[in-house]
Amino acid sequence: MVDQEGYDEEYLRLWNSYLYPGTNTLINKFGITDNDELHAKEAEVTFEKLVELYENPVPGNFDKKHLCDIHRYLFSDIYDWAGEYRKVYMAKNHSYFASVDSIDMYLEEDLKIMQEELKQVYTVHSLAFFLAKMYVYLLNVHPFREGNGRTIREFLRQLVKEKTPLLPTGPMELDFTQMDGEKINQALVLARAFRGPIEEEFMKALTPVEPENETQIKM
């Protein structure tokens, strides 16, 4: 729950509108009021959805609508607001994410940058640099009330799968299970100034798709 002091009534009304009264548990379609139980259910549901997306990715143009569509696919069975921008300010590690009224603008700008910089990717190393940058940018916008990391990772995974066959790198896979999650979280605290450790983790997660594997993935 947010500290009630220092916030106006409208902000507190919006913040609390996401929560069951007297708790810090997000209102959900399962009626779960225990935070640990909700997190476990979330993990179960989104894991199944992510498996489905390996076979049938959410179609789109890797724009802000595409990002929202992926969030909606992952979380629509859990939250009514799946696929919608958050309506409250949020912060982590003493850093605020994008303000509510600037989320759309920042996503528009960041994803436009992504489309342009992707054209300059020629090696696996430059691809890892590009992905680390976009991962940090999109996390700093933090467009959704919950589920930002999972949505952004799936967005980037689909981007790599669809776009790398057209790049000098050749077809690549992005496997986030190869990353050290703790190292990523530690690096994110300093990521705005220094993304080196995150780039290293993306390098670990990128692997070429062999012709026979590529056939299996498409089946």
C-alpha positions as CSV (number, residue, x, y, z in Angstrom):
1,M,0.0,0.0,0.0
2,V,1.1,3.6,-0.6
3,D,1.8,5.9,2.3
4,Q,-1.4,7.9,2.6
5,E,0.3,11.1,3.6
6,G,1.3,13.7,1.0
7,Y,-1.1,12.6,-1.7
8,D,-4.3,14.3,-2.7
9,E,-7.7,12.5,-2.5
10,E,-8.0,11.9,-6.2
11,Y,-4.6,10.2,-6.4
12,L,-5.4,8.0,-3.4
13,R,-8.7,7.1,-4.9
14,L,-7.0,6.0,-8.1
15,W,-4.3,4.1,-6.3
16,N,-6.8,2.3,-4.1
17,S,-9.1,1.5,-7.0
18,Y,-6.6,-1.2,-8.0
19,L,-6.7,-2.8,-4.6
20,Y,-9.0,-4.8,-2.4
21,P,-9.9,-2.5,0.6
22,G,-7.4,-2.5,3.4
23,T,-4.9,-4.6,1.4
24,N,-2.1,-4.2,-1.1
25,T,-3.5,-7.0,-3.2
26,L,-4.6,-6.1,-6.8
27,I,-8.3,-6.7,-7.5
28,N,-8.3,-9.8,-9.8
29,K,-10.8,-12.0,-11.6
30,F,-10.1,-14.9,-9.3
31,G,-11.1,-13.0,-6.2
32,I,-7.8,-13.8,-4.5
33,T,-7.1,-11.4,-1.6
34,D,-3.8,-12.9,-0.5
35,N,-0.8,-11.4,-2.2
36,D,1.3,-14.5,-2.2
37,E,-1.5,-16.6,-3.6
38,L,-2.2,-14.1,-6.3
39,H,1.5,-14.0,-7.3
40,A,1.5,-17.8,-7.5
41,K,-1.7,-17.8,-9.7
42,E,-0.2,-15.0,-11.9
43,A,2.9,-17.0,-12.5
44,E,0.9,-20.1,-13.4
45,V,-1.4,-18.3,-15.8
46,T,1.2,-16.2,-17.5
47,F,3.6,-19.2,-17.9
48,E,0.9,-21.1,-19.8
49,K,0.3,-18.0,-21.9
50,L,4.0,-17.5,-22.7
51,V,4.2,-21.2,-23.8
52,E,1.3,-20.5,-26.2
53,L,3.1,-17.5,-27.6
54,Y,6.0,-19.6,-28.6
55,E,3.7,-21.3,-31.1
56,N,1.4,-18.4,-31.9
57,P,3.0,-14.9,-31.3
58,V,0.7,-11.9,-30.9
59,P,0.8,-10.2,-34.3
60,G,1.8,-6.6,-34.6
61,N,4.2,-4.0,-35.8
62,F,6.3,-3.7,-32.6
63,D,4.7,-0.4,-31.8
64,K,2.9,0.7,-28.6
65,K,-0.3,-1.1,-29.6
66,H,1.6,-4.3,-30.1
67,L,3.1,-4.0,-26.6
68,C,-0.4,-3.4,-25.1
69,D,-1.8,-6.4,-27.1
70,I,0.9,-8.7,-25.6
71,H,0.1,-7.4,-22.1
72,R,-3.6,-8.0,-22.7
73,Y,-2.9,-11.6,-23.9
74,L,-0.8,-12.4,-20.9
75,F,-3.0,-10.8,-18.2
76,S,-6.6,-10.6,-19.5
77,D,-7.5,-13.7,-17.5
78,I,-6.3,-12.1,-14.3
79,Y,-7.0,-8.3,-14.5
80,D,-9.8,-6.2,-16.0
81,W,-7.2,-3.5,-17.0
82,A,-4.9,-5.8,-19.0
83,G,-3.6,-4.0,-22.0
84,E,-4.3,-0.5,-20.5
85,Y,-1.8,2.0,-19.3
86,R,-1.6,2.5,-15.5
87,K,-3.4,5.4,-14.0
88,V,-1.1,6.0,-11.0
89,Y,2.5,7.1,-10.5
90,M,5.0,4.4,-9.6
91,A,8.6,4.2,-8.5
92,K,11.3,1.7,-7.6
93,N,14.7,2.1,-6.0
94,H,13.9,5.8,-5.4
95,S,13.4,6.4,-9.2
96,Y,10.1,7.3,-10.6
97,F,8.9,5.8,-13.8
98,A,7.2,7.8,-16.6
99,S,4.4,10.1,-15.3
100,V,0.9,8.9,-16.1
101,D,0.3,11.6,-18.8
102,S,3.7,10.9,-20.5
103,I,3.5,7.1,-20.9
104,D,2.1,7.2,-24.4
105,M,4.6,9.9,-25.5
106,Y,7.6,8.0,-24.2
107,L,6.5,4.7,-25.7
108,E,6.0,6.4,-29.0
109,E,9.5,7.9,-28.9
110,D,11.3,4.9,-27.6
111,L,9.7,2.5,-30.1
112,K,10.4,4.9,-32.9
113,I,14.1,4.9,-31.8
114,M,14.0,1.1,-31.7
115,Q,12.8,0.8,-35.3
116,E,15.6,3.1,-36.5
117,E,18.4,1.6,-34.4
118,L,17.5,-1.9,-35.3
119,K,18.6,-1.1,-38.9
120,Q,22.1,-0.5,-37.5
121,V,22.4,-4.0,-36.0
122,Y,25.1,-6.0,-37.8
123,T,26.6,-8.3,-35.2
124,V,25.3,-10.3,-32.2
125,H,27.2,-7.9,-29.9
126,S,25.4,-4.9,-31.4
127,L,22.1,-6.8,-31.1
128,A,22.8,-7.4,-27.4
129,F,23.6,-3.7,-27.0
130,F,20.4,-2.7,-28.8
131,L,18.2,-5.1,-26.7
132,A,19.7,-4.0,-23.4
133,K,19.1,-0.4,-24.3
134,M,15.5,-1.0,-25.2
135,Y,14.9,-3.3,-22.2
136,V,16.0,-0.5,-19.9
137,Y,14.1,2.2,-21.8
138,L,10.8,0.3,-21.7
139,L,11.2,-0.7,-18.1
140,N,11.7,2.9,-17.2
141,V,8.5,3.9,-18.9
142,H,6.7,1.1,-17.0
143,P,3.5,1.5,-18.8
144,F,1.3,-1.0,-16.9
145,R,0.2,-1.4,-13.3
146,E,1.6,-4.9,-13.1
147,G,3.4,-7.3,-15.5
148,N,5.8,-4.9,-17.2
149,G,8.8,-7.1,-17.1
150,R,7.1,-10.2,-18.5
151,T,5.4,-8.2,-21.2
152,I,8.6,-6.4,-22.3
153,R,10.6,-9.6,-22.3
154,E,8.0,-11.3,-24.6
155,F,7.9,-8.2,-26.8
156,L,11.7,-8.4,-27.3
157,R,11.7,-12.2,-27.7
158,Q,9.2,-11.9,-30.5
159,L,11.2,-9.0,-32.0
160,V,14.3,-11.1,-32.2
161,K,12.5,-14.0,-33.7
162,E,10.8,-12.0,-36.4
163,K,13.4,-9.4,-37.3
164,T,16.8,-11.2,-37.1
165,P,16.3,-13.4,-40.2
166,L,16.4,-10.0,-42.1
167,L,19.6,-8.8,-40.2
168,P,23.3,-9.7,-40.9
169,T,23.2,-11.7,-37.6
170,G,20.9,-14.3,-39.3
171,P,18.0,-15.9,-37.3
172,M,18.5,-15.7,-33.6
173,E,16.6,-16.8,-30.5
174,L,16.4,-14.9,-27.2
175,D,16.1,-17.1,-24.2
176,F,15.7,-15.2,-21.0
177,T,16.2,-18.3,-18.9
178,Q,19.9,-18.1,-19.7
179,M,20.1,-14.8,-17.9
180,D,21.1,-14.3,-14.3
181,G,18.0,-12.6,-12.9
182,E,19.7,-11.3,-9.8
183,K,22.5,-9.7,-11.7
184,I,19.9,-8.1,-14.0
185,N,18.0,-6.7,-11.1
186,Q,21.2,-5.3,-9.5
187,A,22.3,-3.8,-12.8
188,L,18.9,-2.1,-13.4
189,V,19.5,0.1,-10.3
190,L,22.4,1.7,-12.3
191,A,21.2,0.9,-15.8
192,R,20.4,4.5,-16.8
193,A,24.1,5.3,-16.6
194,F,25.7,1.9,-17.2
195,R,24.2,-1.0,-19.1
196,G,27.3,-3.2,-19.4
197,P,26.1,-6.1,-17.2
198,I,22.7,-6.1,-18.8
199,E,24.4,-6.3,-22.3
200,E,26.4,-9.3,-21.1
201,E,23.3,-11.1,-20.0
202,F,21.6,-10.5,-23.3
203,M,24.7,-11.9,-25.0
204,K,24.3,-15.0,-23.0
205,A,20.6,-15.3,-24.0
206,L,21.1,-14.9,-27.7
207,T,21.8,-18.0,-29.8
208,P,21.8,-18.7,-33.5
209,V,18.9,-20.7,-34.9
210,E,20.2,-23.7,-36.8
211,P,18.3,-24.6,-40.0
212,E,16.8,-27.8,-38.5
213,N,15.9,-25.9,-35.2
214,E,14.3,-23.2,-37.2
215,T,12.1,-25.7,-39.0
216,Q,11.0,-27.2,-35.7
217,I,10.2,-23.8,-34.2
218,K,7.9,-23.0,-37.2
219,M,6.0,-26.3,-37.0
